[in-house]
Amino acid sequence: MLALPELNWLKSSFSEASGNNCVEIAAVEADRIALRESESPAVVISTNRSALRALVLGLKADKCELG
């Protein structure tokens, strides 16, 4: 499990007004970021910036097969 210091979590600009249905991200290290879903804040995943960027660009271009 990744040991995380106190992180400055940023909520998605697309989150609901209640703020309980969104993705949050935080910088962990120079090239690492942490992600969590606001309804389950204890579950955190970590990845590098380039992998997340590739995922987001793929989703925006509708090139990712989901399910």
C-alpha positions as CSV (number, residue, x, y, z in Angstrom):
1,M,0.0,0.0,0.0
2,L,1.2,3.5,-0.8
3,A,2.0,5.6,2.2
4,L,0.7,9.1,1.6
5,P,1.5,12.2,3.5
6,E,-1.2,14.8,4.0
7,L,-2.3,15.7,0.5
8,N,-3.9,18.7,-1.0
9,W,-6.9,17.1,-2.8
10,L,-8.4,18.9,-5.8
11,K,-12.0,18.1,-6.8
12,S,-13.1,17.9,-10.3
13,S,-14.8,20.9,-11.7
14,F,-17.6,18.6,-12.9
15,S,-18.5,17.5,-9.4
16,E,-22.0,17.9,-8.1
17,A,-22.9,20.8,-5.8
18,S,-22.9,18.5,-2.8
19,G,-19.3,17.5,-3.7
20,N,-19.9,13.8,-3.0
21,N,-19.8,12.4,-6.5
22,C,-16.5,13.3,-8.1
23,V,-12.9,12.3,-8.7
24,E,-10.2,14.1,-6.7
25,I,-6.5,14.3,-7.5
26,A,-3.4,15.3,-5.5
27,A,0.3,15.6,-6.3
28,V,2.3,13.0,-4.5
29,E,5.8,13.5,-5.9
30,A,7.3,15.2,-9.0
31,D,5.8,12.6,-11.4
32,R,3.3,10.8,-9.3
33,I,-0.3,11.7,-8.6
34,A,-3.0,10.1,-6.4
35,L,-6.6,9.7,-7.3
36,R,-9.7,8.9,-5.2
37,E,-13.4,8.9,-5.6
38,S,-15.1,11.3,-3.1
39,E,-17.6,8.7,-1.9
40,S,-14.7,6.4,-0.9
41,P,-11.8,8.7,0.1
42,A,-9.9,5.9,1.9
43,V,-9.4,4.1,-1.5
44,V,-6.5,5.8,-3.2
45,I,-4.7,4.8,-6.4
46,S,-1.4,6.3,-7.6
47,T,-0.1,6.6,-11.1
48,N,2.4,8.7,-13.0
49,R,1.3,11.9,-14.8
50,S,1.9,10.6,-18.3
51,A,-0.3,7.5,-17.8
52,L,-3.2,9.7,-16.5
53,R,-2.7,12.1,-19.3
54,A,-2.9,9.3,-21.9
55,L,-6.1,8.0,-20.3
56,V,-7.7,11.4,-20.3
57,L,-6.7,12.1,-23.8
58,G,-8.0,8.7,-24.9
59,L,-11.3,9.3,-23.2
60,K,-11.7,12.7,-24.7
61,A,-11.0,11.2,-28.2
62,D,-13.4,8.3,-27.4
63,K,-10.7,5.8,-28.1
64,C,-11.0,3.8,-24.8
65,E,-13.0,0.6,-24.6
66,L,-14.9,0.5,-21.3
67,G,-16.5,-2.8,-20.5
